């Protein structure tokens, strides 16, 4: 499970847990062609000129995403991101 902890200066800290099941489902959705067709039809075409082509990334392999998440589990407790801002805001992303 990936944990995102946000600590604001004047407010209590809160943690957002991201279970691997949710990440795997998100990876499955992002790797699907219908998802990218929807992105191209709704978002990209609004911001592109008529002469430009829409953009679809090369295939994102679902097996690679599954293998990536399997590998990430081996590094439980590793801090991926630790940011402290001048105003006292802290964000920590931890496996």
SVG drawing of the C-alpha trace seen along z (x, -y; Angstrom):
<svg xmlns="http://www.w3.org/2000/svg" viewBox="-15 -30 28 40">
<polyline fill="none" stroke="black" stroke-width="0.4" points="0.0,0.0 1.3,-3.4 0.7,-6.1 0.5,-9.8 0.8,-11.9 0.0,-15.6 0.8,-17.9 -0.3,-21.5 1.0,-24.2 -2.1,-25.1 -4.2,-21.9 -3.8,-18.3 -2.0,-15.9 -3.9,-13.4 -2.9,-10.3 -4.4,-8.9 -3.8,-5.2 -3.6,-3.9 -4.0,-0.1 -2.3,1.9 -5.6,3.1 -6.6,-0.5 -3.3,-1.1 -3.6,2.1 -7.1,1.1 -5.9,-2.4 -3.1,-0.8 -5.5,1.4 -7.7,-1.6 -4.8,-3.8 -3.4,-1.0 -6.7,-0.5 -7.2,-2.0 -10.8,-3.2 -9.4,-5.4 -6.9,-7.1 -9.6,-7.5 -11.8,-9.2 -8.9,-11.5 -8.2,-12.4 -11.8,-13.1 -12.6,-15.2 -9.4,-16.8 -6.7,-16.8 -8.8,-17.9 -10.0,-21.0 -6.4,-22.1 -5.0,-21.1 -5.3,-23.0 -7.1,-21.3 -3.8,-20.5 -2.4,-18.6 -3.0,-14.9 -4.3,-13.5 -1.9,-11.6 -2.1,-8.0 0.9,-6.6 2.6,-3.4 1.1,-0.4 1.3,-0.3 1.6,3.3 -0.6,4.4 1.8,7.1 4.6,4.6 2.4,2.5 1.6,5.7 5.3,6.6 6.1,3.0 3.6,3.2 4.9,6.6 8.5,5.2 7.4,2.1 6.0,4.3 9.6,5.5 10.6,2.0 7.9,1.5 8.7,-1.5 10.8,-3.3 10.1,-7.1 9.6,-8.0 8.9,-11.7 9.6,-13.9 8.9,-17.6 8.9,-20.5 7.7,-23.9 8.7,-27.2 5.2,-27.8 5.4,-24.5 3.5,-22.2 5.0,-18.7 4.1,-15.9 5.6,-12.3 4.9,-9.5 5.9,-6.1 5.6,-2.5"/>
</svg>
